[in-house]
Amino acid sequence: MLAEGIDIPWWDEKGWGFRISIFTSILARGKPSKYPVLADEAILRHSRTYDRVLAIIVEISFVFCMLLGGIIYFFFDN
């Protein structure tokens, strides 16, 4: 993407932080957003099927971890 002239956003120049969650949501959704924060079309163009599968796994595991954390907090709290 750097070869195409697409730079890293100013709000994420210091590390991975927010970028990972945005990339996984774009790849899991599989289509560009109406109001893109990043270059959605370029990300989708350069991604592989393997990347999309990993993004879906990350999204699903996050939801399950949040549900499990909520269940443990509300039902097993002393």
C-alpha positions as a Markdown table, in Angstrom:
| # | Residue | x | y | z |
|---|---|---|---|---|
| 1 | Met | 0.0 | 0.0 | 0.0 |
| 2 | Leu | 3.0 | 2.3 | 0.6 |
| 3 | Ala | 4.0 | 1.7 | -3.1 |
| 4 | Glu | 0.6 | 3.1 | -4.1 |
| 5 | Gly | 1.1 | 6.2 | -2.0 |
| 6 | Ile | -1.3 | 5.3 | 0.8 |
| 7 | Asp | 0.3 | 6.3 | 4.1 |
| 8 | Ile | -0.3 | 5.3 | 7.6 |
| 9 | Pro | -2.9 | 7.5 | 9.2 |
| 10 | Trp | -1.6 | 10.3 | 11.5 |
| 11 | Trp | -3.6 | 8.9 | 14.5 |
| 12 | Asp | -1.8 | 5.5 | 14.3 |
| 13 | Glu | 1.8 | 6.3 | 13.4 |
| 14 | Lys | 3.3 | 5.1 | 16.8 |
| 15 | Gly | 2.2 | 1.4 | 16.6 |
| 16 | Trp | -0.4 | -1.3 | 16.1 |
| 17 | Gly | -3.1 | -0.1 | 18.5 |
| 18 | Phe | -6.2 | 1.0 | 16.8 |
| 19 | Arg | -5.1 | -0.2 | 13.3 |
| 20 | Ile | -5.7 | -3.9 | 14.1 |
| 21 | Ser | -9.3 | -3.5 | 15.1 |
| 22 | Ile | -10.0 | -1.4 | 12.0 |
| 23 | Phe | -8.3 | -3.8 | 9.6 |
| 24 | Thr | -10.1 | -6.8 | 11.1 |
| 25 | Ser | -13.5 | -5.1 | 10.9 |
| 26 | Ile | -12.9 | -4.1 | 7.3 |
| 27 | Leu | -11.7 | -7.6 | 6.3 |
| 28 | Ala | -14.5 | -9.4 | 8.2 |
| 29 | Arg | -17.1 | -7.2 | 6.7 |
| 30 | Gly | -15.7 | -7.7 | 3.2 |
| 31 | Lys | -16.9 | -4.4 | 1.7 |
| 32 | Pro | -15.8 | -0.8 | 2.0 |
| 33 | Ser | -17.5 | 1.5 | 4.5 |
| 34 | Lys | -19.6 | 4.4 | 3.5 |
| 35 | Tyr | -17.4 | 6.7 | 5.6 |
| 36 | Pro | -13.9 | 5.1 | 5.5 |
| 37 | Val | -11.3 | 5.8 | 8.2 |
| 38 | Leu | -8.6 | 4.0 | 6.1 |
| 39 | Ala | -8.4 | 3.2 | 2.4 |
| 40 | Asp | -10.9 | 0.3 | 2.6 |
| 41 | Glu | -10.8 | -0.5 | -1.1 |
| 42 | Ala | -7.0 | -0.8 | -1.1 |
| 43 | Ile | -7.1 | -3.0 | 2.0 |
| 44 | Leu | -9.6 | -5.3 | 0.4 |
| 45 | Arg | -7.7 | -5.3 | -2.9 |
| 46 | His | -4.4 | -6.4 | -1.2 |
| 47 | Ser | -5.9 | -8.9 | 1.2 |
| 48 | Arg | -5.9 | -12.6 | 0.7 |
| 49 | Thr | -8.7 | -15.1 | 1.6 |
| 50 | Tyr | -6.5 | -16.3 | 4.5 |
| 51 | Asp | -6.4 | -12.8 | 5.9 |
| 52 | Arg | -10.2 | -12.5 | 5.7 |
| 53 | Val | -10.6 | -15.9 | 7.5 |
| 54 | Leu | -8.3 | -14.8 | 10.3 |
| 55 | Ala | -10.2 | -11.5 | 10.6 |
| 56 | Ile | -13.5 | -13.4 | 11.0 |
| 57 | Ile | -11.9 | -15.7 | 13.6 |
| 58 | Val | -10.6 | -12.6 | 15.5 |
| 59 | Glu | -14.1 | -11.0 | 15.5 |
| 60 | Ile | -15.9 | -14.1 | 16.6 |
| 61 | Ser | -13.3 | -14.9 | 19.3 |
| 62 | Phe | -13.6 | -11.3 | 20.6 |
| 63 | Val | -17.4 | -11.6 | 20.9 |
| 64 | Phe | -17.2 | -15.0 | 22.7 |
| 65 | Cys | -14.5 | -13.7 | 25.1 |
| 66 | Met | -16.7 | -10.7 | 26.0 |
| 67 | Leu | -19.7 | -12.9 | 26.5 |
| 68 | Leu | -17.7 | -15.3 | 28.7 |
| 69 | Gly | -16.3 | -12.4 | 30.7 |
| 70 | Gly | -19.8 | -11.1 | 31.2 |
| 71 | Ile | -21.1 | -14.5 | 32.3 |
| 72 | Ile | -18.2 | -14.9 | 34.7 |
| 73 | Tyr | -18.6 | -11.4 | 36.1 |
| 74 | Phe | -22.3 | -11.6 | 36.8 |
| 75 | Phe | -22.8 | -15.2 | 37.8 |
| 76 | Phe | -19.6 | -16.2 | 39.5 |
| 77 | Asp | -18.7 | -13.0 | 41.3 |
| 78 | Asn | -18.3 | -13.4 | 45.1 |
